[in-house]
Amino acid sequence: MEFTRTLLFVPANRERMLARAPRTGADAIVVDLEDAVPTTEKRAARTTLRGTLPAVIAAGTPVFVRVNNVRTGLARDDVMAAVRPGLAGVVHPKTEQAQDLRDLDVLLREAELRYKVRPGDIQTIPLIETPRGVLRCEEIALASDRVVALSVGGEDYTASIGVPSEGWGAALAHIRQTVVQVAAAYGLQPIDTPFAAFRDEAGLRVDAEAARALGFKGKYAVHPDQVAPLNEIFTPRPKELVAARRIVEAAEAAKKQRRGTVSVNGRMVDAPIVERARRLIALAASIEARATRTSRT
């Protein structure tokens, strides 16, 4: 999965919002067939999705679809409505066990065959948003080769443990740390929970900075106004890049001199610090390349 700072949720039954979504600057779009669509409107939302999805995909921004959980009985119809050539993947909510993703994989293989999508092309992002999901997070990460990221769903999680979502930093500490650790262990991207108060930019920034400090690489957005602040926060800062380049340059010079460590600005630098600097530089290059591609489309 290409590094993704922002994943913007858009209800599947809102055709105008879907049409505008690729112009918001989000790194990815998540068309929502789950919580954003009332049960009575899900059939109509699938019809809308079938009609609008090709144009949204053609706009060039990676598109995911959040389907309903496989245990609801709604997922098969969702998958059949969503899977088309060019779809990046599906987000699976309330993932609680590896079997959820195995069952989803069966549905995805059926849809890929039907709609002439290369087998395995459709990626999956599990949403960890229940205590059972937290307890089985590692099993979930290993359940399918399709899994490219792990993400947190804070509203459902705080509801499940019986605490209010306001001031939820402490309540989410364990689930956030678990998702980041498991994602890092298996080479997956950790994606943080949405910040529901979409008019509170100051609060969004505090929440996103905390998530970044924990190791998250991106965050869901629930409103287009959240995209720009999140893109800014999850993009390496110029000062960070300057420091990273100095570290890499010093390390390369030390390697030529057959030295394992080097001092940069009075700080001892060894292999882990150099590797972190290289990753930061590569991340910035990836973001810049994406911006260049977007400007050409």
RABELCOR-V281554 format. One record per residue. N is the residue number from 1. RES is the residue in three letters. SS is DSSP state (@ for helix, = for strand, . for the rest). OMEGA is omega in degrees with one decimal (none if undefined). NEAR is the number of other C-alpha atoms within 12 Angstrom. Layout:
BEGIN
n | res | ss | omega | near
N | RES | SS | OMEGA | NEAR
N | RES | SS | OMEGA | NEAR
END
This chain:
BEGIN
n | res | ss | omega | near
1 | MET | . | 176.6 | 27
2 | GLU | . | -177.8 | 24
3 | PHE | . | -172.7 | 35
4 | THR | . | -178.5 | 39
5 | ARG | . | -175.2 | 41
6 | THR | = | 174.4 | 45
7 | LEU | = | -173.6 | 45
8 | LEU | = | 174.5 | 46
9 | PHE | = | 175.8 | 41
10 | VAL | = | 179.5 | 40
11 | PRO | = | -177.3 | 35
12 | ALA | . | -177.8 | 43
13 | ASN | . | -179.8 | 32
14 | ARG | . | -171.6 | 28
15 | GLU | @ | -179.5 | 25
16 | ARG | @ | 178.3 | 16
17 | MET | @ | 177.4 | 27
18 | LEU | @ | -179.3 | 36
19 | ALA | @ | -178.4 | 28
20 | ARG | @ | -171.7 | 22
21 | ALA | @ | -179.0 | 39
22 | PRO | . | -178.4 | 33
23 | ARG | . | -176.6 | 24
24 | THR | . | -176.8 | 30
25 | GLY | . | 177.4 | 33
26 | ALA | . | 178.1 | 41
27 | ASP | . | 177.2 | 43
28 | ALA | = | 177.5 | 43
29 | ILE | = | 175.3 | 47
30 | VAL | = | 177.8 | 45
31 | VAL | = | -168.3 | 51
32 | ASP | = | 172.5 | 40
33 | LEU | . | -175.6 | 44
34 | GLU | . | -169.7 | 36
35 | ASP | . | -176.7 | 26
36 | ALA | . | -177.1 | 24
37 | VAL | . | 177.6 | 27
38 | PRO | . | -177.8 | 17
39 | THR | @ | -177.4 | 17
40 | THR | @ | -176.9 | 13
41 | GLU | @ | -174.2 | 19
42 | LYS | @ | 179.3 | 28
43 | ARG | @ | 178.8 | 23
44 | ALA | @ | 179.7 | 23
45 | ALA | @ | 177.1 | 34
46 | ARG | @ | 177.8 | 38
47 | THR | @ | 176.8 | 22
48 | THR | @ | -179.8 | 31
49 | LEU | @ | 179.8 | 43
50 | ARG | @ | -177.2 | 30
51 | GLY | @ | -173.5 | 22
52 | THR | @ | -172.5 | 29
53 | LEU | @ | -179.7 | 41
54 | PRO | @ | -179.4 | 24
55 | ALA | @ | 178.8 | 25
56 | VAL | @ | 178.0 | 37
57 | ILE | @ | -176.9 | 32
58 | ALA | @ | -179.8 | 19
59 | ALA | . | 172.0 | 28
60 | GLY | . | 177.2 | 28
61 | THR | . | 178.2 | 38
62 | PRO | = | -176.4 | 38
63 | VAL | = | 171.4 | 45
64 | PHE | = | 173.9 | 40
65 | VAL | = | 173.2 | 48
66 | ARG | = | 178.2 | 44
67 | VAL | = | 172.9 | 47
68 | ASN | . | -179.1 | 36
69 | ASN | . | -176.6 | 34
70 | VAL | @ | -179.2 | 33
71 | ARG | @ | -179.7 | 21
72 | THR | @ | -174.1 | 19
73 | GLY | . | -177.5 | 15
74 | LEU | . | -169.2 | 24
75 | ALA | @ | -177.2 | 36
76 | ARG | @ | 178.5 | 27
77 | ASP | @ | 177.3 | 29
78 | ASP | @ | -177.9 | 40
79 | VAL | @ | -179.8 | 43
80 | MET | @ | 177.4 | 29
81 | ALA | @ | -171.3 | 37
82 | ALA | @ | -170.4 | 47
83 | VAL | . | 177.7 | 44
84 | ARG | . | 174.6 | 38
85 | PRO | . | 179.3 | 26
86 | GLY | . | 177.0 | 27
87 | LEU | . | -179.1 | 42
88 | ALA | . | -177.5 | 38
89 | GLY | = | 178.4 | 39
90 | VAL | = | 172.9 | 45
91 | VAL | = | -177.9 | 48
92 | HIS | = | -175.3 | 51
93 | PRO | . | 173.6 | 40
94 | LYS | . | 178.9 | 40
95 | THR | . | -174.8 | 44
96 | GLU | . | -177.1 | 31
97 | GLN | . | -179.7 | 34
98 | ALA | @ | -177.9 | 30
99 | GLN | @ | 176.8 | 23
100 | ASP | @ | -177.4 | 34
101 | LEU | @ | 174.9 | 39
102 | ARG | @ | 177.0 | 28
103 | ASP | @ | 177.0 | 24
104 | LEU | @ | -179.9 | 43
105 | ASP | @ | 177.6 | 33
106 | VAL | @ | 179.1 | 24
107 | LEU | @ | -179.4 | 32
108 | LEU | @ | 178.6 | 41
109 | ARG | @ | 177.3 | 27
110 | GLU | @ | -178.7 | 24
111 | ALA | @ | 178.5 | 30
112 | GLU | @ | 178.7 | 28
113 | LEU | @ | -176.7 | 20
114 | ARG | @ | -173.1 | 19
115 | TYR | . | 173.2 | 21
116 | LYS | . | 173.0 | 19
117 | VAL | . | -179.3 | 23
118 | ARG | . | -177.6 | 21
119 | PRO | . | 178.8 | 23
120 | GLY | . | -178.2 | 27
121 | ASP | . | -177.6 | 27
122 | ILE | . | -178.5 | 41
123 | GLN | = | 176.6 | 38
124 | THR | = | 174.0 | 44
125 | ILE | = | 176.3 | 45
126 | PRO | = | 170.3 | 55
127 | LEU | = | 175.9 | 47
128 | ILE | = | -174.5 | 51
129 | GLU | . | 173.9 | 39
130 | THR | . | 176.9 | 31
131 | PRO | @ | 178.5 | 29
132 | ARG | @ | 177.3 | 22
133 | GLY | @ | 178.0 | 35
134 | VAL | @ | -178.1 | 39
135 | LEU | @ | -176.6 | 22
136 | ARG | . | -173.4 | 27
137 | CYS | @ | -179.3 | 39
138 | GLU | @ | 177.6 | 30
139 | GLU | @ | 179.2 | 28
140 | ILE | @ | -179.7 | 39
141 | ALA | @ | -176.0 | 44
142 | LEU | . | -171.2 | 28
143 | ALA | . | -173.7 | 28
144 | SER | . | 175.5 | 28
145 | ASP | . | -180.0 | 23
146 | ARG | . | -174.7 | 32
147 | VAL | = | -179.1 | 38
148 | VAL | = | -177.9 | 35
149 | ALA | = | 171.0 | 44
150 | LEU | = | -176.7 | 53
151 | SER | = | -175.7 | 49
152 | VAL | = | 171.9 | 46
153 | GLY | . | -170.9 | 41
154 | GLY | @ | -176.7 | 41
155 | GLU | @ | 179.7 | 32
156 | ASP | @ | -178.4 | 29
157 | TYR | @ | -179.5 | 34
158 | THR | @ | 175.9 | 28
159 | ALA | @ | -176.2 | 19
160 | SER | @ | 178.5 | 22
161 | ILE | . | 171.1 | 20
162 | GLY | . | 176.0 | 14
163 | VAL | . | 178.2 | 18
164 | PRO | . | -178.1 | 18
165 | SER | . | 178.1 | 24
166 | GLU | . | 179.9 | 18
167 | GLY | . | -169.6 | 19
168 | TRP | . | -178.4 | 29
169 | GLY | . | -179.2 | 27
170 | ALA | . | -177.8 | 18
171 | ALA | . | -177.3 | 24
172 | LEU | . | -174.1 | 37
173 | ALA | @ | -175.2 | 24
174 | HIS | @ | -178.0 | 25
175 | ILE | @ | 178.6 | 40
176 | ARG | @ | -178.7 | 39
177 | GLN | @ | 178.8 | 31
178 | THR | @ | -178.5 | 32
179 | VAL | @ | 179.6 | 44
180 | VAL | @ | -177.6 | 36
181 | GLN | @ | -179.2 | 26
182 | VAL | @ | 179.2 | 31
183 | ALA | @ | 179.8 | 34
184 | ALA | @ | -178.3 | 23
185 | ALA | @ | -174.2 | 18
186 | TYR | . | 173.2 | 23
187 | GLY | . | 179.6 | 20
188 | LEU | . | 177.9 | 35
189 | GLN | = | 175.7 | 33
190 | PRO | = | -177.7 | 44
191 | ILE | = | -174.9 | 49
192 | ASP | = | -178.5 | 49
193 | THR | . | 175.5 | 44
194 | PRO | . | 172.2 | 36
195 | PHE | . | -167.2 | 38
196 | ALA | . | -176.6 | 25
197 | ALA | . | -168.2 | 21
198 | PHE | . | 176.9 | 22
199 | ARG | . | -178.1 | 17
200 | ASP | . | -177.5 | 16
201 | GLU | @ | 179.2 | 22
202 | ALA | @ | 178.0 | 16
203 | GLY | @ | 177.0 | 23
204 | LEU | @ | -177.9 | 33
205 | ARG | @ | 178.3 | 27
206 | VAL | @ | -178.4 | 19
207 | ASP | @ | -177.6 | 37
208 | ALA | @ | 177.3 | 37
209 | GLU | @ | 177.3 | 26
210 | ALA | @ | 178.5 | 27
211 | ALA | @ | 178.6 | 36
212 | ARG | @ | 179.6 | 29
213 | ALA | @ | 178.4 | 18
214 | LEU | @ | 179.8 | 26
215 | GLY | . | 176.6 | 26
216 | PHE | . | -178.7 | 40
217 | LYS | . | 179.6 | 42
218 | GLY | = | -173.6 | 44
219 | LYS | = | 173.0 | 52
220 | TYR | = | 173.6 | 47
221 | ALA | = | 179.5 | 42
222 | VAL | . | -179.2 | 33
223 | HIS | . | 179.8 | 33
224 | PRO | . | 179.9 | 31
225 | ASP | @ | 179.5 | 24
226 | GLN | @ | -172.1 | 36
227 | VAL | @ | -176.7 | 38
228 | ALA | @ | 177.7 | 26
229 | PRO | @ | -179.3 | 33
230 | LEU | @ | 176.5 | 44
231 | ASN | @ | 178.9 | 37
232 | GLU | @ | -175.1 | 27
233 | ILE | @ | -176.9 | 28
234 | PHE | . | 172.6 | 34
235 | THR | . | 179.0 | 35
236 | PRO | . | 179.0 | 28
237 | ARG | . | 178.2 | 17
238 | PRO | @ | 179.8 | 15
239 | LYS | @ | 178.4 | 13
240 | GLU | @ | -179.8 | 20
241 | LEU | @ | 177.4 | 23
242 | VAL | @ | 179.7 | 18
243 | ALA | @ | -179.2 | 25
244 | ALA | @ | -179.7 | 30
245 | ARG | @ | 177.1 | 26
246 | ARG | @ | -179.9 | 25
247 | ILE | @ | -179.2 | 35
248 | VAL | @ | 178.8 | 32
249 | GLU | @ | 179.5 | 21
250 | ALA | @ | -179.8 | 29
251 | ALA | @ | 179.1 | 30
252 | GLU | @ | 176.9 | 23
253 | ALA | @ | 179.6 | 18
254 | ALA | @ | 179.8 | 21
255 | LYS | @ | 178.9 | 17
256 | LYS | @ | -180.0 | 13
257 | GLN | . | 178.5 | 12
258 | ARG | . | 175.3 | 11
259 | ARG | . | -176.8 | 16
260 | GLY | . | -179.8 | 19
261 | THR | . | -179.0 | 24
262 | VAL | = | 177.8 | 27
263 | SER | = | 176.8 | 21
264 | VAL | = | -179.3 | 22
265 | ASN | . | 176.5 | 12
266 | GLY | . | -179.3 | 8
267 | ARG | = | 178.6 | 14
268 | MET | = | -177.4 | 17
269 | VAL | = | 176.1 | 28
270 | ASP | . | -169.6 | 23
271 | ALA | @ | -179.1 | 21
272 | PRO | @ | 179.7 | 16
273 | ILE | @ | 177.8 | 25
274 | VAL | @ | 179.4 | 30
275 | GLU | @ | 177.6 | 19
276 | ARG | @ | 178.8 | 21
277 | ALA | @ | 179.3 | 28
278 | ARG | @ | 179.7 | 26
279 | ARG | @ | 179.4 | 22
280 | LEU | @ | 179.0 | 30
281 | ILE | @ | 179.2 | 28
282 | ALA | @ | 178.3 | 22
283 | LEU | @ | 179.2 | 26
284 | ALA | @ | 178.9 | 29
285 | ALA | @ | 178.1 | 19
286 | SER | @ | 179.3 | 22
287 | ILE | @ | 179.8 | 26
288 | GLU | @ | 178.9 | 17
289 | ALA | @ | 178.0 | 16
290 | ARG | @ | 179.5 | 25
291 | ALA | @ | 178.6 | 20
292 | THR | @ | 178.2 | 12
293 | ARG | @ | -177.8 | 15
294 | THR | @ | -178.1 | 20
295 | SER | @ | -179.5 | 14
296 | ARG | @ | -178.0 | 10
297 | THR | . | none | 13
END
